[in-house]
Amino acid sequence: MARSATPAPELVLPQPVTAHSTGLVAWGRSVLRGAPVFSLCFLILAIACALGAPLLASYDPIETNRAQTLLPPGLSAHLLGTDHLGRDILSRLVYGARISVTVGFLAAFVSGTVGTLIAVVVLMRLTDAFLALPFLMVAVLVVSLLGPSLVNVVLVIGLLRWMTYARTIRSEVLRLTEMDFVRLARAAGARPRRIIMQHILPNIVNTLLVLGTLEVGSAVITEASLSFLGLGVPRPLPSWGTMLAESQTYVFTAWWLPVFPGIAITLLVMASNLTGDWLRDRLDPTRRQL
């Protein structure tokens, strides 16, 4: 009998890269071109800490432990050390990120909303009057009258920081009203409300996004300043500004108490500002690099 021929092994060729995946990679590189990688990573880390603080923190940020006060940073159970009440510094920084990120983004949203509404209804005299006020002094006065709380801090910062939005958005609105598509909409009989909702607002979203990113850093600094003065988030909630205030007595004996909150505030503000600058360069056609 004839022996059956053994089938030759099939040659497996590597699958070619599809055009869809290549397009996604090219799109991602184009979008993130010139992006501040460290700033974006730190912003993502801060937001992750704000959203998942109970999962990321190893200790209760409020619970005290008199047996472990002022432990220095090390590879022990407390990586960044403890404070004068035995509270874990790293856990307090993680929970402090929740307060800073919440205040920063909510205050930027409030000020952006108020500033845009005022820019649309043309109340620029009111803007000039508010610009003449010393912002931090007014914020301290208002919070002192209302009392320290997270809601009061967000409202005070948001309602006292809308002037930048109003001036910038107003100039954008004036520029857009002279564009051809707005004139054609008027000639077609479109009502002012429809022109604002369909032609003006969609074209100022990029400007609002850039201003909001830059405003987050200012709101974080203001919240830290108010908390440092005892007018921000009430104790014992862990705010970075409160941590700085509590560390004044131990600056020379426990250096890690003021250093780590100060670094956190600096990095968050720097990340916000650098990301805002990058978004401005990417979203503004006149500044975009070809």
SULUR-V357313 format. One record per residue. SS is DSSP state (2 for helix, 1 for strand, 0 for the rest). PSI is psi in whole degrees, 0 to 359 (999 if undefined). Layout:
BEGIN
SS_PSI, SS_PSI
END
This chain:
BEGIN
0_144, 0_134, 0_133, 0_140, 0_135, 0_127, 0_139, 0_139, 0_140, 0_141, 0_117, 0_116, 0_145, 0_139, 0_132, 0_149, 0_127, 0_158, 2_331, 2_312, 2_323, 2_321, 2_323, 2_318, 2_315, 2_321, 2_318, 2_318, 2_324, 2_319, 2_318, 0_13, 0_125, 0_11, 0_142, 0_97, 2_314, 2_319, 2_316, 2_319, 2_320, 2_323, 2_318, 2_319, 2_317, 2_318, 2_322, 2_320, 2_322, 2_321, 2_326, 0_36, 2_315, 2_332, 2_330, 2_331, 0_135, 0_339, 0_162, 0_124, 0_349, 0_330, 0_132, 0_157, 0_96, 2_340, 2_349, 2_48, 0_142, 0_42, 0_132, 0_163, 0_147, 0_186, 0_20, 0_202, 0_332, 0_99, 0_319, 0_14, 0_186, 1_165, 0_194, 0_349, 0_8, 0_14, 0_141, 1_126, 2_317, 2_317, 2_322, 2_327, 2_320, 2_313, 2_328, 2_329, 2_325, 2_317, 2_314, 2_315, 2_319, 2_311, 2_317, 2_310, 2_319, 2_319, 2_320, 2_323, 2_316, 2_312, 2_324, 2_319, 2_312, 2_315, 2_321, 2_317, 2_318, 2_324, 2_325, 2_322, 2_4, 0_70, 0_54, 2_336, 2_322, 2_324, 2_314, 2_323, 2_319, 2_329, 2_336, 0_349, 0_142, 0_111, 2_306, 2_323, 2_318, 2_320, 2_318, 2_318, 2_314, 2_316, 2_326, 2_324, 2_321, 2_332, 0_147, 0_127, 0_160, 2_318, 2_317, 2_321, 2_315, 2_314, 2_319, 2_313, 2_316, 2_320, 2_351, 2_4, 0_19, 0_352, 2_323, 2_318, 2_314, 2_314, 2_316, 2_314, 2_326, 2_319, 2_323, 2_319, 2_316, 2_322, 2_319, 2_327, 2_342, 0_1, 0_157, 2_321, 2_331, 2_320, 2_321, 2_323, 2_321, 2_317, 2_330, 0_357, 0_17, 0_141, 0_156, 2_322, 2_319, 2_322, 2_318, 2_315, 2_325, 2_338, 2_325, 2_303, 2_316, 2_336, 2_358, 0_8, 2_317, 2_318, 2_318, 2_321, 2_317, 2_313, 2_320, 2_319, 2_318, 2_327, 2_337, 2_317, 2_318, 2_321, 2_323, 2_316, 2_318, 2_317, 2_318, 2_323, 2_316, 2_319, 2_325, 2_325, 0_0, 0_16, 0_7, 0_231, 0_129, 0_145, 0_154, 0_18, 0_136, 0_99, 0_146, 2_323, 2_321, 2_321, 2_322, 2_319, 2_319, 2_342, 0_359, 2_321, 2_338, 2_26, 0_318, 0_344, 0_334, 0_81, 0_333, 2_342, 2_312, 2_337, 2_310, 2_316, 2_323, 2_319, 2_319, 2_315, 2_315, 2_315, 2_321, 2_318, 2_317, 2_318, 2_319, 2_315, 2_317, 2_323, 2_321, 2_319, 2_319, 2_317, 2_322, 2_318, 2_326, 2_325, 2_342, 0_115, 0_330, 0_341, 0_355, 0_135, 0_132, 0_999
END
